[in-house]
Amino acid sequence: MKKIVTIGEVMLRLSPPGNQRFFQTNQFDLEFGGSESNVAAALAYWGLEVSHLTAFPDHEIGWAAAGKLRKYGIDTRFIKFMPGRMGVYFLEHGAMQRSSQIIYDRANSAFSQFTGEGIDWDSLLDNVSCVHWSGITPALSQGCADFTLQLLLQANNRGILVCGDLNYRSNLWQYGKAPHEVMPKLMELSQVMIAGTRDFNQCLKEDFGSFQEVKRKIFDRFSNLEYLVKTDRVSHSSSSNGFSGSIYTKKKTYSSKSYELTHIVDRVGSGDAFAAGLIYGLLYLKPKEAIEFAVAAGVLKHSVPGDVLTCTLQEIQELVTGEGAGKIKR
């Protein structure tokens, strides 16, 4: 069994029921989620051994969040409980031509103040096959950026595959550092990068005009890079999207088939499901098979409420092969 380590904040998600607007609702549905923990949860659901690095406030809400991770099968031994608050985000689901919207309330959360002090790196990284991080974590605080860098250095020293989802979020970089001052060091330590043109432009302070230009230059700039990965989404409306993906090596390109997604249930977390599928694919499959598996995982997440993909390996593989998709299973 492969072992994975992920790092990132887990937040409390509050959403009006159905497609109600914030102005209309008198109640909220509650979930726990965060980009990297969503990846961890999907991988653990598929039977892999996954440890997640994060910090929670040392009270009932933090304990409940840790309990939810354990429910998915995630190893929570390395989670820190400390003074502070739980990060929160509010999600209003869109429909038809009305967009979904997210409001963050995560400043000064317990995780944003955690530096990783006291972690037993040898115990954490023993027999680990892959470490996954995203650009959200180093955007939260200098401590989080330093913590992420420390993890990636430890992984590189042990020859562990590092997968980074650059995931640029413009409203998160508020602590005095710009992305191009932090991200390049982390990118240099990553063998897999999931990103689009905008991510690279912001993280490197470049002005790439197209992804083909990105591809021509990124492999030369980052000598450790083995796989460059991107998704392509066409938003016809909040309820209808096109979705596909590609994986690039320095010499080859592998593209998935395209899916038309109608009547979307919940788009949030679909990129994380894709990342989880990619990690699984790179550990167990060939590159072409890996990108097909990753895209199928991302597609199925659109059918599942909440932040986390809870579909089996068999269900994903059936979508890849076109067998049984949408049929009643008896």
C-alpha positions in Angstrom: 0.0 0.0 0.0 1.3 3.4 -1.0 1.6 6.1 1.7 0.8 9.8 1.2 1.4 12.9 3.2 -0.7 16.1 2.6 -0.5 19.5 4.3 -3.1 22.3 4.6 -5.8 24.0 6.5 -9.2 22.3 7.1 -12.1 24.8 7.4 -15.6 24.8 8.5 -17.9 25.1 5.5 -21.3 26.7 5.9 -23.8 26.7 3.1 -27.5 27.7 2.7 -29.6 24.6 1.9 -30.2 23.9 -1.7 -29.7 26.9 -3.9 -30.8 29.5 -1.5 -29.0 32.8 -1.3 -27.3 34.1 1.8 -30.0 36.7 2.1 -32.8 34.1 2.1 -31.5 31.4 4.4 -32.3 30.9 8.1 -29.9 28.0 8.4 -26.6 26.5 7.1 -25.5 23.1 6.2 -22.2 22.2 7.9 -19.2 20.4 6.3 -15.5 20.3 7.0 -13.1 20.7 4.0 -10.0 22.2 2.6 -8.2 21.7 -0.7 -5.4 19.4 0.5 -7.5 17.5 3.1 -10.0 16.8 0.3 -7.2 15.2 -1.7 -6.2 13.2 1.4 -9.8 12.1 2.0 -10.3 10.8 -1.5 -7.0 8.9 -1.4 -7.8 7.4 2.0 -11.3 6.4 0.7 -9.5 4.4 -2.0 -7.6 2.5 0.6 -4.2 4.3 0.6 -2.5 5.2 3.8 -2.7 9.0 4.2 -1.4 11.4 6.9 -2.5 15.0 7.0 -0.6 17.8 8.5 -2.7 20.6 9.9 -3.6 22.4 13.2 -7.0 22.8 14.8 -8.2 24.9 17.8 -8.2 22.8 20.9 -11.9 22.7 21.5 -15.0 20.8 20.4 -15.1 22.2 16.8 -11.4 21.3 16.3 -12.0 17.8 17.7 -15.0 17.4 15.4 -12.9 18.3 12.4 -10.3 15.8 13.3 -13.0 13.2 13.8 -14.3 13.9 10.3 -10.8 13.2 8.9 -10.6 10.0 10.8 -14.0 9.0 9.4 -12.5 9.1 6.0 -9.6 7.0 7.2 -6.9 9.7 7.4 -4.1 9.3 10.0 -4.5 12.3 12.4 -1.6 11.5 14.7 0.5 14.4 13.4 -2.3 17.1 13.8 -1.6 19.9 16.3 -4.2 21.1 18.7 -3.5 24.7 19.8 -5.1 28.0 20.9 -6.8 29.8 18.1 -9.9 29.8 15.9 -11.3 27.6 13.2 -11.1 28.9 9.7 -14.6 29.3 8.1 -15.9 29.7 4.6 -19.4 30.4 3.5 -20.5 28.9 0.2 -23.6 30.0 -1.8 -24.4 27.5 -4.5 -25.2 29.0 -7.9 -27.6 27.7 -10.4 -28.1 28.2 -14.2 -26.6 31.6 -15.0 -26.1 32.6 -11.4 -22.6 32.0 -10.2 -21.6 30.3 -6.9 -19.8 32.5 -4.5 -17.5 31.9 -1.5 -16.8 34.2 1.4 -13.7 33.4 3.5 -13.4 34.1 7.3 -10.0 32.4 8.0 -7.7 35.2 9.2 -5.6 34.3 12.3 -6.8 30.7 12.3 -4.9 28.1 14.4 -3.4 26.6 11.3 -2.1 30.0 10.0 -0.1 30.3 13.2 1.3 26.7 13.1 5.0 26.5 12.2 5.4 22.7 12.3 7.5 22.8 15.4 7.9 19.4 17.1 7.1 17.2 14.1 9.0 14.0 14.0 10.0 14.0 10.3 11.5 10.5 10.3 8.3 9.0 11.7 6.0 11.1 9.4 7.9 10.4 6.2 8.9 6.8 6.8 8.0 4.8 3.6 6.1 7.7 2.1 5.6 7.6 -1.7 4.2 11.1 -2.3 3.8 14.5 -0.5 1.1 16.8 -1.8 0.9 20.6 -1.1 -1.0 23.5 -2.7 -0.4 27.2 -3.1 -3.1 28.0 -0.6 -1.0 27.1 2.4 2.0 29.4 1.7 -0.4 32.2 1.0 -1.8 32.1 4.6 1.2 33.3 6.6 5.0 33.4 6.6 4.9 30.5 9.1 2.8 28.4 6.8 5.2 29.2 3.9 8.2 28.2 6.0 6.4 25.0 7.2 5.6 24.0 3.6 9.2 24.6 2.5 10.5 22.5 5.4 8.2 19.6 4.5 9.3 19.7 0.8 13.0 19.8 1.7 12.5 16.8 4.0 10.7 15.0 1.2 13.4 15.8 -1.4 16.1 14.7 0.9 14.4 11.3 1.1 13.7 11.0 -2.6 9.9 11.3 -2.2 7.7 12.4 -5.1 6.3 15.9 -4.5 3.1 17.0 -6.1 2.1 20.7 -6.0 -1.2 22.3 -7.0 -0.2 26.0 -7.4 -3.8 27.0 -6.9 -3.3 30.8 -6.9 -5.9 32.7 -4.8 -5.6 36.4 -5.1 -7.4 37.3 -1.9 -5.2 35.2 0.4 -1.8 36.8 0.0 -2.2 39.4 2.8 0.8 39.0 5.1 3.3 41.2 3.1 4.7 38.7 0.7 3.8 38.4 -3.0 3.5 34.9 -4.6 6.7 35.3 -6.7 8.7 35.9 -3.5 7.6 32.6 -2.0 6.4 30.1 -4.6 9.5 29.5 -6.8 11.4 27.8 -4.0 8.5 25.4 -3.5 8.1 24.8 -7.2 11.8 23.9 -7.5 11.2 21.1 -5.0 8.2 19.7 -6.9 8.3 16.9 -9.5 4.6 17.3 -10.4 2.9 20.7 -10.8 -0.8 21.2 -11.4 -1.4 24.7 -12.8 -2.7 26.9 -15.6 -1.3 29.9 -17.3 -2.6 32.4 -14.7 -1.1 30.4 -11.8 2.3 30.5 -13.4 2.0 34.2 -14.3 1.2 35.1 -10.7 3.6 32.7 -9.0 6.5 33.7 -11.1 5.6 37.3 -12.0 5.7 36.4 -15.7 3.5 37.3 -18.6 3.1 34.0 -20.4 0.6 34.5 -23.3 -0.4 30.8 -23.6 0.1 27.5 -21.9 2.3 26.3 -24.8 4.7 29.2 -23.8 4.5 28.0 -20.2 5.4 24.5 -21.3 8.3 25.6 -23.4 9.9 27.5 -20.5 8.9 25.8 -17.3 10.7 22.5 -17.8 14.0 24.4 -18.5 13.5 26.6 -15.4 12.7 23.8 -13.0 15.0 20.9 -13.5 13.2 18.6 -11.0 9.9 18.9 -12.9 8.8 15.6 -14.4 5.1 16.2 -15.0 3.2 19.4 -15.8 -0.6 19.0 -15.5 -3.6 21.2 -16.3 -7.3 21.0 -16.4 -9.5 22.7 -19.0 -13.0 23.8 -17.9 -15.6 25.5 -20.1 -18.3 27.1 -18.0 -21.6 27.2 -20.0 -23.4 28.0 -16.7 -23.2 27.2 -13.0 -25.0 24.0 -13.8 -23.3 23.0 -17.0 -19.5 22.7 -17.7 -17.1 21.0 -20.0 -14.2 19.3 -18.4 -10.9 17.7 -19.5 -7.2 17.6 -18.7 -3.7 17.0 -20.0 -0.4 15.8 -18.6 2.9 16.9 -20.1 6.4 15.6 -19.9 9.3 17.4 -21.5 8.8 15.5 -24.7 5.2 14.1 -24.6 1.6 15.2 -24.1 -1.2 13.0 -23.0 -4.8 14.4 -23.1 -8.0 13.0 -21.7 -11.3 12.7 -23.3 -13.7 15.6 -22.7 -16.9 15.4 -20.6 -20.0 17.6 -20.8 -21.3 18.0 -17.2 -25.0 19.0 -16.9 -27.0 19.4 -13.7 -24.0 19.8 -11.6 -24.6 19.0 -7.9 -21.5 20.6 -6.3 -18.5 21.8 -8.1 -16.4 22.6 -5.0 -13.6 20.1 -4.5 -13.6 18.9 -8.1 -10.0 20.1 -8.6 -9.0 18.3 -5.4 -10.6 15.1 -6.7 -8.7 15.6 -9.9 -5.5 16.0 -7.9 -6.2 12.9 -5.9 -6.9 10.9 -9.0 -3.7 12.2 -10.6 -1.6 11.1 -7.5 -3.2 7.7 -7.6 -2.6 7.5 -11.3 1.0 8.5 -11.2 1.7 5.9 -8.4 -0.1 3.0 -10.0 -0.7 3.7 -13.7 0.9 5.0 -16.9 0.7 8.7 -17.7 -2.1 8.4 -20.3 -4.1 6.2 -17.9 -3.3 8.6 -15.0 -4.8 11.6 -16.7 -7.9 9.7 -17.8 -8.3 8.5 -14.2 -7.7 12.0 -12.7 -10.3 13.6 -15.0 -12.9 10.9 -14.3 -12.4 11.5 -10.6 -12.9 15.2 -11.1 -16.0 14.6 -13.2 -17.6 12.4 -10.6 -17.0 14.9 -7.8 -19.5 17.2 -9.6 -22.2 14.7 -8.7 -21.4 14.5 -5.0 -22.4 17.1 -2.4 -19.8 18.4 0.0 -16.1 19.0 -0.4 -14.9 15.4 -0.8 -15.2 12.8 -3.6 -16.7 9.6 -2.1 -16.7 7.4 -5.2 -14.8 4.1 -5.4 -11.9 3.2 -7.6 -14.3 0.9 -9.5 -16.8 3.7 -10.2 -14.1 5.9 -11.5 -12.7 3.2 -13.7 -16.1 2.4 -15.1 -16.4 6.1 -16.1 -13.0 5.9 -17.8 -14.0 2.8 -19.8 -17.6 4.0 -20.4 -19.1 1.0 -18.6 -22.1 1.5 -16.4 -22.0 5.3 -16.3 -25.3 6.5 -15.0 -27.0 3.1 -14.8 -28.8 1.7 -11.9 -26.6 -0.9 -10.2 -28.6 -3.9 -8.9 
